Amino acid sequence: MTRGELLEKANSLPLAPGVYLMHAKDGTVIYVGKAKKLKNRVSQYFQAGRGHNLKTHIMVDQVDDFETIIVGSEFEALVLENALIKQHMPRYNILLKDDKGYPFVRLSREAYPRFTMVSRVQSDGARYFGPYGGRFETRAALDAIAGALRLPACRKKFPRDIGKERPCLNYHMGRCDGFCRPEMTAEEYNRRMDMAVKILEGRTKLVTAELERDMEQAAEELRFEEAAALRDRIQAIQVLGKRQKVIAAVCADTDVWGMYLESKCCYAVLHYQEGQLTGREAELFAASALDDPGEILSALLLQYYGGRSVLPREICIPVAIEDQEVLEQLLAEKAGHKVALRVPQRGERAQVLAMAADNAREEAERQTTQAERADKTLELLGRMMDLEEPPEWLESYDISNTGGEDIVASMVVFHGSKPAKDRYRRFRIKELNGRPDDYRSMEEVLTRRFTHYMEKDKKFMPLPDVLLIDGGEQHAKVARRVSERFGLAIPIFGMVKDDRHRTRALVTPDGREIGIQASQAVFSLIGRIQEETHRFAITYNRQSHGKTVRGSTLDDIPGVGEARRVALLKHFKSLKAIREAALEELQAVVPRNAAQAVYEHFHPRQEE
């Protein structure tokens, strides 16, 4: 890729945290970096005139392409960068000779489980937590948990050493409840270990709240040394709250799938080995957002793994597939070991699944232009409406009234996904005499609109491809009745709102509802049309109501007709300013007799 093409690709990246990998022409990773905002950071490499040092200049000259992995936080980006540098050993990164990494906490599986600190995840049946920010902080946090729950921190092994020796110094200092004593049960030990697990899972509020109370009480009783120790213990436990998903203890040998089904369809696969995210693959594919996601995923899995000799032991997928057991058996025969397909609903697997979905969405949106998104949205809307062609012109109507007065209507036109404001029209309802009736109002408006069309009025040409009515089935029926009266065949749909006043579905005059919430793009487009139609109607209603109020007040004054009323409002700008004007100021705008009448109207004389 040229420098210009690389810059264009970088400018399409999101303003999200993540990691980027620079590739040479032969595909080798030559640099790995992290960024708080990927777009800003990566684009800097390819902008002309940037003050790069010599090493960066040389590296950029060798870059032929780059890839990115979206994560959820700067901490995740830091951890992932560290893992990918160790995996690829890029020549332009600073490399340490040792293999130190972020520590994990391992919980053994035995009658009296114990916590230990390890460097990596293994498939040994134990439970792993982390990784965490550093070894010193992690050790301090484990000590804090043991102290808070009075768990043993010594090297005694249970149940082997129960009752053999006297309790150690920690018991006598109140730091441990002495589980080496025969009277302490395994049930109590495991109950407290369950509490420790909750802390490691991030549910620290209850424990820290109790410690904070103890700290405050110690401080009030002037036991400052003990209060300081409790403060340190609280801070150590809070270190464990730094959760991240780029290294997942539950994903020892796992592929995590994310899918995005909108204007362009894309899948992203995150590869985890020994709990570490080692890579990402993302690719666009041909499908429709109306197709069943389970069927799409089943076809993708079969094609993706069909040509591979090495398969993971676990595959996390976003939706269930119908032939899951058959596919598991097929993959297991190919891999030579069991392959499990999972659909996580909660926990750490669900978190990494969400991250895979984010990566699929970002990749699809990066490769989709605004015009392509609009065309795909209209194509999908046309299929939902059972139209032969995607709609090009969409016309929407709404009625607005204020307590039975000033009933008005708005006509809003969209050309594709963009408003065509030069074709907006407003109507004042004339036939109801101030009695609000939405159905009759809609009938009057559409009758006038179609009459203009039949009379070849250019302001109302051409007819729309779709008519959208702000309302339900009955509103749509009124619109169809009017169009049939004129011999017109226009697809008509009511816009049905939910309790938050958002359009949740379309409805035909026959009462058939079309759900639109399954497609975010269509849901967003119909929502924007409905909101714009309502806004346009409300604005006209307020303007009309204000003019009516001002006009009726001034028209009651003898000698003030239409021309003088307009002149007064034009000069003074508001009814309040006219009311507060002096007689001489009024005479400067209208004749003396009219000015006297206006002044006396707002300043009536008191009878003696």
C-alpha positions as CSV (number, residue, x, y, z in Angstrom):
1,M,0.0,0.0,0.0
2,T,1.1,3.6,-0.7
3,R,1.6,6.1,2.0
4,G,-1.6,7.8,0.9
5,E,-3.6,4.6,1.1
6,L,-2.2,3.8,4.5
7,L,-3.2,7.3,5.7
8,E,-6.7,6.9,4.3
9,K,-7.1,3.5,6.0
10,A,-5.8,5.0,9.3
11,N,-8.3,7.9,9.1
12,S,-11.1,5.3,8.9
13,L,-10.2,3.8,12.3
14,P,-12.3,4.5,15.3
15,L,-11.4,6.7,18.2
16,A,-11.2,3.7,20.5
17,P,-8.4,2.1,22.5
18,G,-6.6,-0.8,20.9
19,V,-3.4,-2.3,19.5
20,Y,-2.0,-1.9,16.0
21,L,0.5,-4.2,14.2
22,M,2.6,-2.9,11.4
23,H,3.4,-5.4,8.6
24,A,6.2,-5.4,6.0
25,K,5.6,-6.5,2.4
26,D,6.3,-10.1,3.3
27,G,3.7,-10.0,6.0
28,T,6.1,-9.9,8.9
29,V,5.1,-7.9,12.0
30,I,7.8,-5.3,12.4
31,Y,6.2,-3.1,15.1
32,V,3.4,-3.5,17.7
33,G,2.0,-0.4,19.5
34,K,-0.9,0.6,21.7
35,A,-3.2,3.6,21.5
36,K,-5.8,5.3,23.6
37,K,-7.4,6.5,20.3
38,L,-6.4,4.3,17.3
39,K,-7.3,6.8,14.6
40,N,-5.2,9.6,16.1
41,R,-2.2,7.5,16.9
42,V,-1.9,5.4,13.7
43,S,-2.6,8.3,11.3
44,Q,0.3,10.2,12.8
45,Y,2.7,7.7,11.3
46,F,1.7,8.5,7.7
47,Q,1.1,12.2,7.9
48,A,3.5,14.4,5.9
49,G,5.7,16.7,8.0
50,R,5.4,14.8,11.3
51,G,8.6,15.1,13.4
52,H,9.5,11.4,13.6
53,N,12.9,10.3,14.8
54,L,15.2,8.4,12.4
55,K,14.1,4.9,13.7
56,T,10.5,5.7,13.2
57,H,11.2,7.1,9.7
58,I,13.0,3.9,8.7
59,M,10.2,1.7,10.2
60,V,7.4,3.6,8.4
61,D,9.2,3.4,5.1
62,Q,8.9,-0.4,5.4
63,V,5.3,-0.6,6.4
64,D,3.1,-2.1,3.7
65,D,-0.1,-2.7,5.7
66,F,-1.3,-2.7,9.3
67,E,-4.0,-4.4,11.3
68,T,-5.7,-3.4,14.6
69,I,-7.5,-5.1,17.5
70,I,-10.1,-3.1,19.3
71,V,-10.2,-3.4,23.1
72,G,-12.2,-1.9,26.0
73,S,-9.6,0.2,27.9
74,E,-6.1,1.5,28.0
75,F,-5.1,-1.2,30.5
76,E,-6.3,-3.9,28.1
77,A,-4.3,-2.3,25.3
78,L,-1.2,-2.3,27.5
79,V,-1.6,-6.0,28.4
80,L,-2.3,-7.0,24.8
81,E,0.7,-5.0,23.5
82,N,2.9,-6.9,25.9
83,A,1.6,-10.3,24.8
84,L,1.9,-9.6,21.1
85,I,5.4,-8.2,21.4
86,K,6.5,-11.5,23.0
87,Q,4.7,-13.5,20.3
88,H,6.0,-11.7,17.2
89,M,9.3,-10.2,18.5
90,P,9.0,-7.2,16.1
91,R,12.4,-5.8,15.1
92,Y,11.4,-2.2,15.9
93,N,10.1,-2.8,19.4
94,I,12.3,-2.7,22.4
95,L,12.6,-6.3,23.5
96,L,13.6,-7.6,27.0
97,K,15.4,-10.9,27.3
98,D,13.4,-12.2,30.2
99,D,9.9,-13.5,29.9
100,K,8.2,-11.7,32.7
101,G,4.6,-11.1,32.2
102,Y,1.4,-10.1,34.0
103,P,0.7,-12.5,36.9
104,F,-2.3,-14.7,37.3
105,V,-3.9,-16.0,40.5
106,R,-4.4,-19.8,40.5
107,L,-7.0,-21.5,42.7
108,S,-6.2,-25.3,43.1
109,R,-8.9,-27.9,43.1
110,E,-8.7,-29.9,46.3
111,A,-10.5,-30.3,49.6
112,Y,-8.7,-27.3,51.0
113,P,-8.0,-25.1,47.9
114,R,-5.1,-22.6,48.0
115,F,-4.2,-19.5,46.1
116,T,-0.9,-19.2,44.3
117,M,0.6,-16.7,41.9
118,V,1.6,-18.0,38.5
119,S,2.9,-16.6,35.2
120,R,0.6,-18.3,32.8
121,V,-2.7,-20.3,32.4
122,Q,-2.5,-24.1,32.0
123,S,-5.2,-26.7,31.2
124,D,-4.9,-28.4,34.6
125,G,-8.5,-28.1,35.9
126,A,-7.6,-25.3,38.3
127,R,-9.3,-21.9,38.3
128,Y,-7.4,-18.8,37.2
129,F,-8.0,-15.1,37.8
130,G,-6.3,-12.1,36.1
131,P,-3.9,-11.1,34.9
132,Y,-3.2,-8.3,37.2
133,G,-0.9,-5.2,37.0
134,G,2.2,-6.5,38.7
135,R,3.7,-9.2,41.0
136,F,4.2,-7.0,44.0
137,E,0.7,-5.6,43.8
138,T,-0.9,-9.0,43.3
139,R,1.0,-10.5,46.2
140,A,-0.1,-7.6,48.4
141,A,-3.7,-8.1,47.3
142,L,-3.6,-11.8,48.1
143,D,-2.2,-11.1,51.5
144,A,-4.9,-8.5,52.0
145,I,-7.6,-11.0,51.2
146,A,-6.1,-13.6,53.5
147,G,-6.0,-11.0,56.3
148,A,-9.5,-9.7,55.7
149,L,-11.0,-13.1,55.8
150,R,-8.5,-14.5,58.4
151,L,-7.4,-17.3,56.0
152,P,-4.1,-19.1,56.5
153,A,-1.0,-17.6,54.8
154,C,1.5,-20.1,56.1
155,R,2.9,-23.2,54.3
156,K,0.9,-25.8,56.2
157,K,-1.0,-28.2,54.1
158,F,-4.5,-29.2,55.0
159,P,-5.9,-31.6,56.1
160,R,-2.5,-33.3,56.5
161,D,-1.2,-30.8,59.2
162,I,-4.5,-30.3,61.2
163,G,-3.8,-30.8,64.9
164,K,-0.1,-31.7,64.5
165,E,1.3,-28.5,65.8
166,R,0.2,-25.4,67.8
167,P,-1.2,-22.6,65.7
168,C,1.4,-20.2,64.3
169,L,2.0,-16.5,65.2
170,N,-0.6,-15.3,62.8
171,Y,-3.3,-17.0,64.8
172,H,-2.1,-15.4,68.1
173,M,-1.9,-11.9,66.3
174,G,-5.5,-12.2,65.1
175,R,-4.5,-12.5,61.4
176,C,-5.7,-16.1,61.0
177,D,-8.5,-18.1,62.6
178,G,-6.2,-21.1,62.9
179,F,-7.6,-23.6,60.5
180,C,-4.9,-26.0,61.6
181,R,-6.9,-26.5,64.8
182,P,-9.2,-29.6,64.8
183,E,-12.3,-27.5,65.8
184,M,-12.2,-25.6,62.5
185,T,-14.2,-27.3,59.8
186,A,-13.5,-27.7,56.1
187,E,-17.0,-26.2,55.4
188,E,-16.0,-22.9,57.1
189,Y,-12.7,-22.9,55.3
190,N,-14.5,-23.3,51.9
191,R,-17.1,-20.7,52.8
192,R,-14.4,-18.1,53.3
193,M,-12.6,-19.2,50.1
194,D,-15.9,-18.5,48.3
195,M,-15.8,-15.0,49.7
196,A,-12.2,-14.7,48.4
197,V,-13.3,-15.8,45.0
198,K,-16.0,-13.1,44.9
199,I,-13.3,-10.5,45.6
200,L,-11.2,-11.9,42.7
201,E,-14.2,-11.7,40.5
202,G,-14.5,-8.0,41.2
203,R,-17.3,-8.1,43.8
204,T,-15.3,-6.2,46.4
205,K,-17.8,-3.7,47.7
206,L,-19.0,-5.7,50.7
207,V,-15.5,-6.6,51.8
208,T,-14.0,-3.1,51.3
209,A,-17.1,-1.5,53.1
210,E,-16.5,-3.7,56.2
211,L,-12.8,-2.9,56.2
212,E,-13.5,0.8,55.8
213,R,-15.7,0.7,58.9
214,D,-13.0,-1.0,60.9
215,M,-10.5,1.6,59.7
216,E,-12.7,4.5,60.7
217,Q,-13.3,2.9,64.1
218,A,-9.5,2.3,64.6
219,A,-8.8,6.0,63.7
220,E,-11.5,7.3,66.1
221,E,-9.9,5.2,68.9
222,L,-6.5,6.6,68.0
223,R,-5.2,3.2,66.8
224,F,-3.5,4.9,63.9
225,E,-1.0,2.2,63.1
226,E,-3.9,-0.4,62.8
227,A,-5.9,2.1,60.7
228,A,-3.0,2.6,58.3
229,A,-2.7,-1.2,57.9
230,L,-6.4,-1.5,57.1
231,R,-6.0,1.4,54.6
232,D,-3.2,-0.5,52.8
233,R,-5.3,-3.6,52.9
234,I,-8.3,-1.8,51.2
235,Q,-6.0,-0.4,48.5
236,A,-4.5,-3.8,47.8
237,I,-7.9,-5.4,47.3
238,Q,-9.0,-2.6,45.0
239,V,-6.0,-3.4,42.8
240,L,-7.9,-6.6,41.8
241,G,-10.7,-4.4,40.4
242,K,-8.7,-3.7,37.3
243,R,-10.5,-6.3,35.1
244,Q,-9.6,-6.8,31.5
245,K,-10.5,-9.2,28.6
246,V,-7.4,-9.4,26.4
247,I,-6.0,-12.1,28.6
248,A,-8.9,-14.4,29.7
249,A,-8.2,-17.0,32.3
250,V,-11.1,-19.1,31.1
251,C,-9.9,-19.1,27.5
252,A,-6.9,-21.5,27.5
253,D,-7.3,-22.6,23.8
254,T,-10.3,-20.8,22.4
255,D,-11.6,-19.0,19.3
256,V,-14.1,-16.3,20.1
257,W,-16.5,-15.2,17.2
258,G,-18.2,-11.9,16.7
259,M,-20.6,-11.1,13.8
260,Y,-21.9,-7.8,12.4
261,L,-24.9,-8.0,10.0
262,E,-25.8,-4.6,8.7
263,S,-24.9,-2.6,5.5
264,K,-21.9,-4.9,5.2
265,C,-21.6,-8.2,6.9
266,C,-18.4,-9.0,8.8
267,Y,-17.0,-11.7,11.2
268,A,-14.1,-11.3,13.6
269,V,-12.3,-14.2,15.3
270,L,-10.2,-13.6,18.4
271,H,-7.6,-16.4,19.0
272,Y,-6.7,-17.2,22.6
273,Q,-3.8,-19.5,23.5
274,E,-2.9,-20.3,27.1
275,G,-5.4,-17.5,28.0
276,Q,-3.7,-14.8,26.0
277,L,-5.2,-13.0,23.0
278,T,-2.6,-13.9,20.2
279,G,-4.4,-12.6,17.1
280,R,-7.5,-11.4,15.3
281,E,-8.9,-12.3,11.9
282,A,-11.7,-10.2,10.4
283,E,-13.3,-10.5,6.9
284,L,-16.4,-9.2,5.1
285,F,-18.8,-11.8,3.6
286,A,-21.9,-11.8,1.5
287,A,-25.1,-12.2,3.4
288,S,-28.3,-10.2,4.3
289,A,-29.3,-8.9,7.7
290,L,-32.6,-10.5,7.1
291,D,-31.1,-14.0,7.0
292,D,-31.1,-16.1,10.2
293,P,-27.9,-15.4,12.2
294,G,-27.7,-19.0,13.3
295,E,-27.7,-20.2,9.7
296,I,-25.1,-17.6,8.7
297,L,-22.9,-18.6,11.6
298,S,-23.2,-22.4,10.8
299,A,-22.1,-21.8,7.2
300,L,-19.2,-19.6,8.3
301,L,-17.9,-22.1,10.9
302,L,-18.0,-25.0,8.4
303,Q,-16.1,-23.0,5.7
304,Y,-13.6,-21.4,8.2
305,Y,-12.5,-24.6,9.9
306,G,-13.0,-26.9,7.0
307,G,-9.6,-26.1,5.5
308,R,-7.6,-26.0,8.8
309,S,-5.6,-28.7,10.3
310,V,-5.2,-27.2,13.8
311,L,-8.4,-26.4,15.6
312,P,-9.0,-25.0,19.1
313,R,-10.6,-27.0,21.9
314,E,-13.3,-24.4,22.5
315,I,-15.2,-22.1,20.1
316,C,-17.4,-19.3,21.7
317,I,-20.1,-18.2,19.3
318,P,-22.7,-15.3,19.7
319,V,-25.9,-17.3,18.8
320,A,-26.9,-21.0,19.0
321,I,-26.9,-23.0,15.8
322,E,-29.3,-25.8,14.9
323,D,-26.7,-28.4,14.0
324,Q,-24.4,-27.7,16.9
325,E,-23.9,-31.3,18.0
326,V,-23.2,-32.5,14.5
327,L,-20.8,-29.7,13.9
328,E,-19.0,-30.4,17.2
329,Q,-18.6,-34.1,16.1
330,L,-17.3,-33.1,12.7
331,L,-14.8,-30.7,14.1
332,A,-13.6,-33.2,16.7
333,E,-13.0,-35.9,14.1
334,K,-11.0,-33.4,12.1
335,A,-9.0,-32.1,15.1
336,G,-8.3,-35.4,16.8
337,H,-9.6,-34.0,20.1
338,K,-12.9,-32.7,21.5
339,V,-14.1,-29.3,20.2
340,A,-16.8,-27.6,22.3
341,L,-19.1,-24.9,20.9
342,R,-20.4,-22.5,23.6
343,V,-22.9,-19.6,23.6
344,P,-21.8,-17.7,26.7
345,Q,-24.5,-15.6,28.4
346,R,-22.6,-14.1,31.3
347,G,-19.2,-14.1,32.9
348,E,-15.7,-13.6,31.4
349,R,-16.5,-15.5,28.1
350,A,-19.5,-13.2,27.5
351,Q,-17.2,-10.2,27.9
352,V,-14.7,-11.4,25.4
353,L,-17.6,-12.3,23.1
354,A,-18.7,-8.7,23.2
355,M,-15.2,-7.6,22.4
356,A,-15.2,-9.8,19.3
357,A,-18.5,-8.3,18.2
358,D,-17.0,-4.8,18.6
359,N,-14.1,-5.8,16.3
360,A,-16.5,-7.1,13.7
361,R,-18.6,-4.0,13.7
362,E,-15.6,-1.6,13.6
363,E,-14.1,-3.5,10.6
364,A,-17.4,-3.5,8.7
365,E,-18.0,0.2,9.3
366,R,-14.4,1.0,8.4
367,Q,-14.8,-0.6,5.0
368,T,-18.2,0.8,4.3
369,T,-18.7,4.2,2.8
370,Q,-21.6,6.4,3.8
371,A,-23.3,6.0,0.4
372,E,-23.0,2.2,0.7
373,R,-24.5,2.2,4.1
374,A,-27.4,4.3,2.9
375,D,-28.0,2.1,-0.2
376,K,-27.9,-1.1,1.9
377,T,-30.3,0.4,4.5
378,L,-32.8,1.3,1.8
379,E,-32.5,-2.1,0.2
380,L,-33.2,-3.7,3.5
381,L,-36.2,-1.4,4.2
382,G,-37.6,-2.2,0.7
383,R,-37.4,-5.9,1.4
384,M,-39.1,-5.4,4.8
385,M,-41.9,-3.5,3.0
386,D,-42.2,-6.2,0.2
387,L,-41.3,-3.5,-2.4
388,E,-39.9,-4.5,-5.8
389,E,-37.2,-1.8,-5.6
390,P,-35.6,0.1,-2.7
391,P,-37.6,3.3,-2.0
392,E,-35.9,6.4,-3.2
393,W,-38.4,9.1,-2.0
394,L,-40.1,8.7,1.4
395,E,-42.9,11.1,2.4
396,S,-44.0,11.4,6.1
397,Y,-46.9,13.2,7.7
398,D,-47.8,14.3,11.3
399,I,-50.7,16.3,12.8
400,S,-50.2,18.8,15.6
401,N,-52.8,20.8,17.5
402,T,-53.0,23.0,20.7
403,G,-56.1,22.3,22.6
404,G,-58.4,22.2,19.6
405,E,-56.9,25.4,18.1
406,D,-54.4,25.9,15.4
407,I,-54.5,22.4,14.0
408,V,-51.6,22.0,11.5
409,A,-49.9,19.3,9.6
410,S,-46.3,18.7,8.4
411,M,-45.1,16.9,5.2
412,V,-41.5,15.9,5.4
413,V,-39.6,14.3,2.5
414,F,-36.5,12.2,2.5
415,H,-34.5,11.4,-0.6
416,G,-32.9,8.2,0.4
417,S,-31.5,8.6,3.9
418,K,-31.2,12.4,3.7
419,P,-33.9,15.0,4.3
420,A,-35.0,17.0,1.2
421,K,-35.9,20.2,3.0
422,D,-36.8,22.1,-0.2
423,R,-39.8,19.7,-0.6
424,Y,-41.1,20.1,3.0
425,R,-44.6,21.5,3.1
426,R,-47.0,22.8,5.9
427,F,-50.8,22.7,6.1
428,R,-53.2,24.6,8.2
429,I,-56.4,22.5,8.8
430,K,-59.4,24.4,7.5
431,E,-62.4,22.1,7.7
432,L,-62.7,21.2,11.4
433,N,-63.5,24.6,12.9
434,G,-61.1,24.1,15.9
435,R,-62.4,20.6,16.7
436,P,-59.4,18.2,16.9
437,D,-59.8,15.0,14.9
438,D,-56.5,13.4,13.7
439,Y,-58.2,11.1,11.2
440,R,-60.2,13.9,9.5
441,S,-57.2,16.2,9.6
442,M,-55.0,13.6,7.9
443,E,-57.8,13.0,5.3
444,E,-57.9,16.8,4.5
445,V,-54.1,17.1,4.3
446,L,-53.6,14.1,1.9
447,T,-56.6,15.3,-0.2
448,R,-55.0,18.7,-0.7
449,R,-51.6,17.1,-1.3
450,F,-52.9,14.7,-4.0
451,T,-55.1,17.5,-5.5
452,H,-51.9,19.6,-6.0
453,Y,-50.3,16.6,-7.7
454,M,-53.3,16.0,-10.0
455,E,-53.2,19.7,-11.0
456,K,-49.5,19.3,-12.0
457,D,-48.3,21.6,-9.2
458,K,-44.5,21.3,-9.5
459,K,-44.1,21.9,-5.7
460,F,-45.8,18.5,-5.1
461,M,-44.2,16.5,-7.9
462,P,-43.4,13.6,-8.1
463,L,-45.3,11.2,-5.9
464,P,-43.3,9.4,-3.2
465,D,-42.3,5.7,-3.4
466,V,-43.5,5.2,0.2
467,L,-46.0,7.1,2.4
468,L,-45.3,7.1,6.2
469,I,-48.0,8.3,8.6
470,D,-47.2,9.1,12.2
471,G,-49.8,6.8,13.8
472,G,-51.1,3.3,13.7
473,E,-53.3,1.1,11.6
474,Q,-56.3,3.5,11.5
475,H,-54.1,6.4,10.3
476,A,-52.8,4.1,7.5
477,K,-56.3,3.2,6.6
478,V,-57.3,6.8,6.2
479,A,-54.3,7.4,4.0
480,R,-55.1,4.4,1.8
481,R,-58.7,5.5,1.4
482,V,-57.6,9.0,0.2
483,S,-55.1,7.6,-2.2
484,E,-57.6,5.1,-3.7
485,R,-60.0,8.0,-4.2
486,F,-57.5,9.6,-6.5
487,G,-56.7,6.3,-8.2
488,L,-53.2,6.2,-6.8
489,A,-51.3,3.0,-5.7
490,I,-48.7,4.1,-3.1
491,P,-47.4,1.8,-0.4
492,I,-48.6,3.2,2.9
493,F,-47.3,2.4,6.4
494,G,-48.1,3.8,9.8
495,M,-45.2,4.4,12.3
496,V,-46.1,2.7,15.6
497,K,-44.3,4.2,18.7
498,D,-43.3,2.5,21.9
499,D,-43.7,4.0,25.4
500,R,-40.6,6.1,24.9
501,H,-42.1,7.8,21.8
502,R,-39.7,5.9,19.4
503,T,-41.0,4.2,16.3
504,R,-40.8,0.5,17.1
505,A,-42.5,-0.9,14.0
506,L,-44.3,-0.1,10.8
507,V,-47.9,-1.2,10.2
508,T,-49.9,-1.7,7.0
509,P,-53.5,-0.5,6.5
510,D,-54.4,-4.2,6.9
511,G,-52.9,-4.3,10.4
512,R,-49.7,-6.3,9.6
513,E,-46.8,-5.1,11.8
514,I,-43.3,-5.0,10.5
515,G,-40.7,-5.0,13.2
516,I,-37.7,-2.8,12.5
517,Q,-35.7,-3.1,15.7
518,A,-33.8,-6.1,14.5
519,S,-31.9,-3.8,12.1
520,Q,-30.2,-0.9,13.8
521,A,-29.7,0.9,10.5
522,V,-33.4,0.7,9.5
523,F,-34.5,1.5,13.1
524,S,-32.3,4.6,13.1
525,L,-33.6,5.8,9.6
526,I,-37.3,5.4,10.5
527,G,-36.7,7.0,13.8
528,R,-35.0,10.1,12.2
529,I,-37.9,10.5,9.8
530,Q,-40.5,10.3,12.5
531,E,-38.6,12.8,14.7
532,E,-38.1,15.2,11.9
533,T,-41.7,15.1,10.9
534,H,-42.8,15.7,14.5
535,R,-40.3,18.5,14.9
536,F,-41.5,20.2,11.8
537,A,-45.2,20.0,12.8
538,I,-44.5,21.2,16.3
539,T,-42.5,24.2,15.1
540,Y,-45.3,25.2,12.7
541,N,-47.9,24.7,15.4
542,R,-46.1,27.1,17.8
543,Q,-45.6,29.7,15.2
544,S,-49.2,29.5,14.1
545,H,-50.5,29.6,17.7
546,G,-48.3,32.6,18.5
547,K,-49.6,34.5,15.5
548,T,-53.2,33.6,16.3
549,V,-52.8,34.9,19.9
550,R,-51.2,38.1,18.8
551,G,-53.6,38.7,16.0
552,S,-56.8,38.1,18.0
553,T,-55.7,40.5,20.7
554,L,-54.9,43.4,18.3
555,D,-57.9,42.7,16.1
556,D,-60.2,43.5,19.0
557,I,-59.0,47.1,19.0
558,P,-61.1,49.6,17.0
559,G,-59.2,51.2,14.1
560,V,-56.6,48.4,14.0
561,G,-56.9,46.3,10.9
562,E,-54.5,43.8,9.2
563,A,-52.1,46.4,7.8
564,R,-51.8,48.3,11.1
565,R,-51.5,45.1,13.1
566,V,-48.6,43.9,10.9
567,A,-46.9,47.3,11.1
568,L,-47.1,47.3,14.9
569,L,-45.7,43.8,15.2
570,K,-43.0,44.5,12.7
571,H,-41.8,47.6,14.6
572,F,-42.2,46.4,18.2
573,K,-41.5,42.7,17.6
574,S,-43.8,41.4,20.3
575,L,-47.2,42.0,21.9
576,K,-45.5,42.7,25.2
577,A,-43.5,45.5,23.7
578,I,-46.7,47.0,22.2
579,R,-48.3,46.9,25.6
580,E,-45.5,48.7,27.3
581,A,-45.0,51.3,24.6
582,A,-45.7,55.0,25.3
583,L,-48.4,56.8,23.3
584,E,-45.7,58.9,21.4
585,E,-44.0,55.6,20.4
586,L,-47.2,54.2,19.0
587,Q,-48.0,57.4,17.1
588,A,-44.7,57.0,15.3
589,V,-46.0,53.8,13.7
590,V,-49.8,54.2,13.2
591,P,-52.1,57.2,13.0
592,R,-52.9,59.2,16.1
593,N,-56.5,57.8,16.5
594,A,-55.3,54.2,16.1
595,A,-52.4,54.8,18.5
596,Q,-54.7,56.3,21.1
597,A,-57.0,53.3,20.8
598,V,-54.1,50.8,21.2
599,Y,-52.8,52.7,24.2
600,E,-56.2,52.9,25.9
601,H,-56.8,49.2,25.2
602,F,-53.8,48.2,27.2
603,H,-54.1,51.1,29.8
604,P,-57.8,51.4,30.5
605,R,-58.8,54.6,32.5
606,Q,-60.1,54.1,36.0
607,E,-63.6,55.6,36.6
608,E,-63.7,58.2,39.4
